Amino acid sequence: MRNKLILLAMILISFFLQCTLMKGIAIGSVSPNLLVVLCVSMGLMLGKAPGLFIGFFTGLLVDLFYGYYPGVHAVIYMYLGFGSGFFYKVCYDDDIKVPMLLAVAGDFIYNFLIYIFFFLLQGNTNFFFYLRRIILPEIIYTLILTALCYRLFYHVIHRFLRIKYKESDSLWFTK
């Protein structure tokens, strides 16, 4: 129960920081995506199932407060957390290169899917304008934010979560 509360607190704090602080440091209405960093980091540190659940609840918060179509952000963040969970056994938690690459890939995938669901399906076909004005600056911001926040997430997970997760364990059935 303690582990779930710590992860819920991390999700809520990241969401509130994304809604307040990250919007305050936006340049040209583009801000770093802390929620992508959270989903990628948790999937990388805890595995597929915890990354999936954390991504789903993070996306559900975004859908509840800002979503036009219910479930779009929940599915995107869920797959980002699950996809980064594939690298759970491959890399070391304290190495920063793999999380930075996964955050860049995750942010590109997130923005590409947002472009498809919210712009392309409404008839806006100028992808290169969206790539140049939104995707690339947000990727750079998210890369810098990953370098700053991944170590913080790493220390919170390894200090406050006492159990060691295996890939087959589910986050929600731990004792």
Secondary structure by P-SEA (a helix, b strand, c coil): caaaaaaaaaaaaaaaaaaccccccccccccccaaaaaaaaaaaacccaaaaaaaaaaaaaaaaccccccaaaaaaaaaaaaaacccccccccccaaaaaaaaaaaaaaaaaaaaaaccccccccaaaaaaacccaaaaaaaaaaaaccaaaaaaaaaccccccccccccccccc
